[in-house]
Amino acid sequence: MKAFLGAVYANSQETLARWAAIGPSSKRGRKFASFGDRSIIMWPPTTIFNEEFISIGSHTMIGQHVALSAGMMPGQLCVTSPVVRIGDRCLIGRGSGIVGHFSIDIGNDVWTGHHVYITDQNHGYEDISRVISQQTQPERAVRIGDGSWLGHGSIVLPGVTIGRHVVVGANSVVTCDLPDYSVAVGAPARVIRQFIDGTWLSIQKPPSQ
Ligand SMILES: CC(C)(COP(=O)(O)OP(=O)(O)OC[C@H]1O[C@@H](n2cnc3c(N)ncnc32)[C@H](O)[C@@H]1OP(=O)(O)O)[C@@H](O)C(=O)NCCC(=O)NCCS
């Protein structure tokens, strides 16, 4: 009996989650700036703020518990559109956060592991008479090129451009630009391999790493 009830519970959860998922023709999906054919945001998301400033290509899958935001709070009027763009055939891993205020542009065929975080703005801390949560620094656009792969737990900070076909190792923190066809690891992420003149070359690590 317990096993039967468990199976009913599991099946109904799975079915309801499938029905609740956000797609191009769902009520929520239609509010996005664009939402391509055969794309899906799996249920439940963590938060989705201001989807009218978020554009999703086709055949893209966004995992469960992903935070997807344009701006800091619901109803915020953004100055650019789309603030967040995710291309075609992307896969955004479960538990990730893509939190844009100005511009986060993710190309086509970008895959991420779980718990990846991408943002184009930091809190400020310079004014010591105001709490940090009430301070912001200027937004700086983030770009991630076609075909790149971000490992589990990696973080992409404001102002960064990641080229095309770039591997970012698990748990890396990307603080500066990464060239096309490269592999970068660590916190801060440093290029350890790059495809130059037809071959993958190992790049010497700086002595501090
Ligand atoms: C980066 C990665 C793809 C390996 O690339 P690679 O070119 O084969 O690199 P290697 O394994 O030869 O490692 C090269 C060096 O980088 C280091 N390194 C590799 N991955 C690292 C990481 N994530 N963080 C820090 N250092 C790392 C290795 O220790 C090695 O250092 P050494 O030269 O001092 O021995 C892999 O380590 C990785 O992080 N994969 C992500 C897996 C993941 O997150 N999967 C889930 C998402 S789908």
Ligand as a Chemical Component Dictionary entry (heavy atoms), coordinates in Angstrom:
data_LIG
# 
_chem_comp.id                   LIG 
_chem_comp.type                 NON-POLYMER 
_chem_comp.pdbx_formal_charge   0 
_chem_comp.three_letter_code    LIG 
# 
loop_
_chem_comp_atom.comp_id 
_chem_comp_atom.atom_id 
_chem_comp_atom.alt_atom_id 
_chem_comp_atom.type_symbol 
_chem_comp_atom.charge 
_chem_comp_atom.model_Cartn_x 
_chem_comp_atom.model_Cartn_y 
_chem_comp_atom.model_Cartn_z 
_chem_comp_atom.pdbx_ordinal 
LIG C1  C1  C 0 38.484 21.831 -16.818 1  
LIG C2  C2  C 0 38.171 20.375 -17.074 2  
LIG C3  C3  C 0 37.155 20.240 -18.229 3  
LIG C4  C4  C 0 39.442 19.599 -17.461 4  
LIG O1  O1  O 0 40.085 20.165 -18.603 5  
LIG P1  P1  P 0 41.473 19.570 -19.115 6  
LIG O2  O2  O 0 41.973 20.429 -20.222 7  
LIG O3  O3  O 0 41.307 18.125 -19.408 8  
LIG O4  O4  O 0 42.421 19.789 -17.848 9  
LIG P2  P2  P 0 43.251 18.754 -16.976 10 
LIG O5  O5  O 0 42.354 17.787 -16.297 11 
LIG O6  O6  O 0 44.371 18.203 -17.816 12 
LIG O7  O7  O 0 43.862 19.717 -15.846 13 
LIG C5  C5  C 0 44.838 20.706 -16.160 14 
LIG C6  C6  C 0 45.196 21.423 -14.864 15 
LIG O8  O8  O 0 44.077 22.188 -14.424 16 
LIG C7  C7  C 0 43.673 21.761 -13.108 17 
LIG N1  N1  N 0 42.204 21.786 -13.063 18 
LIG C8  C8  C 0 41.353 21.068 -13.814 19 
LIG N2  N2  N 0 40.084 21.397 -13.525 20 
LIG C9  C9  C 0 40.140 22.329 -12.564 21 
LIG C10 C10 C 0 39.164 23.046 -11.853 22 
LIG N3  N3  N 0 37.873 22.872 -12.097 23 
LIG N4  N4  N 0 39.569 23.949 -10.941 24 
LIG C11 C11 C 0 40.894 24.148 -10.690 25 
LIG N5  N5  N 0 41.874 23.485 -11.343 26 
LIG C12 C12 C 0 41.498 22.575 -12.269 27 
LIG C13 C13 C 0 44.236 20.350 -12.968 28 
LIG O9  O9  O 0 44.427 20.030 -11.618 29 
LIG C14 C14 C 0 45.541 20.478 -13.707 30 
LIG O10 O10 O 0 46.468 21.137 -12.899 31 
LIG P3  P3  P 0 48.054 20.737 -12.913 32 
LIG O11 O11 O 0 48.515 21.107 -14.301 33 
LIG O12 O12 O 0 48.647 21.600 -11.844 34 
LIG O13 O13 O 0 48.101 19.276 -12.656 35 
LIG C15 C15 C 0 37.594 19.654 -15.820 36 
LIG O14 O14 O 0 38.610 19.561 -14.826 37 
LIG C16 C16 C 0 36.390 20.325 -15.212 38 
LIG O15 O15 O 0 36.472 21.192 -14.341 39 
LIG N6  N6  N 0 35.193 19.890 -15.713 40 
LIG C17 C17 C 0 33.919 20.389 -15.271 41 
LIG C18 C18 C 0 33.018 19.196 -14.928 42 
LIG C19 C19 C 0 31.640 19.636 -14.539 43 
LIG O16 O16 O 0 31.453 20.634 -13.887 44 
LIG N7  N7  N 0 30.663 18.861 -14.970 45 
LIG C20 C20 C 0 29.279 19.177 -14.685 46 
LIG C21 C21 C 0 28.741 20.098 -15.714 47 
LIG S1  S1  S 0 28.023 19.274 -17.084 48 
# 
loop_
_chem_comp_bond.comp_id 
_chem_comp_bond.atom_id_1 
_chem_comp_bond.atom_id_2 
_chem_comp_bond.value_order 
_chem_comp_bond.pdbx_ordinal 
LIG C1  C2  SING 1  
LIG C2  C3  SING 2  
LIG C2  C4  SING 3  
LIG C2  C15 SING 4  
LIG C4  O1  SING 5  
LIG O1  P1  SING 6  
LIG P1  O2  DOUB 7  
LIG P1  O3  SING 8  
LIG P1  O4  SING 9  
LIG O4  P2  SING 10 
LIG P2  O5  DOUB 11 
LIG P2  O6  SING 12 
LIG P2  O7  SING 13 
LIG O7  C5  SING 14 
LIG C5  C6  SING 15 
LIG C6  O8  SING 16 
LIG C6  C14 SING 17 
LIG O8  C7  SING 18 
LIG C7  N1  SING 19 
LIG C7  C13 SING 20 
LIG N1  C8  SING 21 
LIG N1  C12 SING 22 
LIG C8  N2  DOUB 23 
LIG N2  C9  SING 24 
LIG C9  C10 SING 25 
LIG C9  C12 DOUB 26 
LIG C10 N3  SING 27 
LIG C10 N4  DOUB 28 
LIG N4  C11 SING 29 
LIG C11 N5  DOUB 30 
LIG N5  C12 SING 31 
LIG C13 O9  SING 32 
LIG C13 C14 SING 33 
LIG C14 O10 SING 34 
LIG O10 P3  SING 35 
LIG P3  O11 DOUB 36 
LIG P3  O12 SING 37 
LIG P3  O13 SING 38 
LIG C15 O14 SING 39 
LIG C15 C16 SING 40 
LIG C16 O15 DOUB 41 
LIG C16 N6  SING 42 
LIG N6  C17 SING 43 
LIG C17 C18 SING 44 
LIG C18 C19 SING 45 
LIG C19 O16 DOUB 46 
LIG C19 N7  SING 47 
LIG N7  C20 SING 48 
LIG C20 C21 SING 49 
LIG C21 S1  SING 50 
# 
